[in-house]
Amino acid sequence: MEEQRSEIVFFDLETTIPSKAGQGYAILEFGAILVCPRKLCELENYSTLLCPSDLSLISGTSERCNGITRAAVSSAPPFSHVADKVFDLLNGRIWAGHNILRFDCPRIREAFAEINRPPPEPKGIIDSLTLLTERFGRRAGNMKMATLASYFGLGQQTHRSLGDVRMNLEVVKYCATVLFLESSLPNILTTDSWVSPNTSTGTRSGGRVLPTTENNENQTLGNRILNAAEPSRDPAGSFDMKGLSEEIMADAIQDDSVMEDDISPSMMVPENSSSSTEFLTPDDISISSISAFIPFYRGSRRIQLLNNAVQLKLFCSRLKVRFGISTKFVDQAERPKLSFVVDAPPKVCQVLDACDSQAQRLFVDSGATSDWRPMVSRKDGYWNYPTVRLHIPTVITGDVARYGTEIFQRETSLGAEQKLVFSKFEPAELESLFVSGTLVDAFFSLEQYDYQQKAGIRLVAVKLVFNSP
């Protein structure tokens, strides 16, 4: 019987978003479509809202992500009541979806474990994120489903399970068509013309470097992506991704990653990373030496900014605080995302504007559709008083949150720096430092972001030195 289950099942989950460290995910919606692998037509569909055992798990962040409220699921069945249907749809079939290896597959296993039942097992797994990121992502931006759909003009992503899996199928069809056409005329339909010359050309799959041979370099794009996703394909053309899928799944089950469209996690800043030798002042930088490229690392497509081929980090002295600590936005655990605003001197503006220009050009050439936000803010009526926003990242260790920025205080008369130690993560205790008019020396890195159709470069404070009278 199992051999006859040749259909591909595209599925997607909508879940809660953990509000504190160590908290798991609860499934709020399951949606799936059965697809004929020969004609790619929809054979059957199923979707249902699900009520979690604890409605308080549905936080404001969860509701903003997928629009599913506590009221919407209060009368829905628990997962145990639909487990038979879900098992029947998934077991022994080829699973497909976007980012399912890292997110949806582990959640399915967890849901069945919670009701003391063995989980369904796939015949094979097709993760469209893993499959397409390596090559197609070079033109389709950050490879989120919403970005891919926008790239192909398929409309807006609904962030609801059934709508998302149907959109996923359409994206796969479009990508496959483009790759097929390119493979037929490899010398005419080129795909890599926009990539920075500094970009590495080695191929990766799921974070693993694949062997590069002389023949591999001459393969068509279609063949290269098939070899990356299905290295053990036999000549008869039978589908066999089980070995690769199980290998990636083993890593994925232990990786409690957030959803692909969720708010970006707090940036991790390594301790002792503020050595002054790593940072350049604006006066040390020639505008012509600034460049941008996209590295290939674990599927990341984030732009990096370079100065003379070295990652660009800046040191700016005596920046005047314009607006103190902001706690307007929160992360997945409802902790405030901290930032503050400083006046931007002309040379700083010149360097950051040049960085923006390089990064935005590469961003647009990649096919991304988000609106680009410049680093330097020039408000109407305040053109001669530009500002920039510096972000203080949050570092999580176990259940403990701490500031990811080293903060020092300098007595001007003595010239000595004293590192400030904070016993807990309490933004209110920073307010006395970040007072309007205070002068601060800032060491910061430049990190790209792309979230909810807004993109740009974020200035992340690695070290701050406040100058006291």
Disulfide bonds with the S-S distance in Angstrom:
none
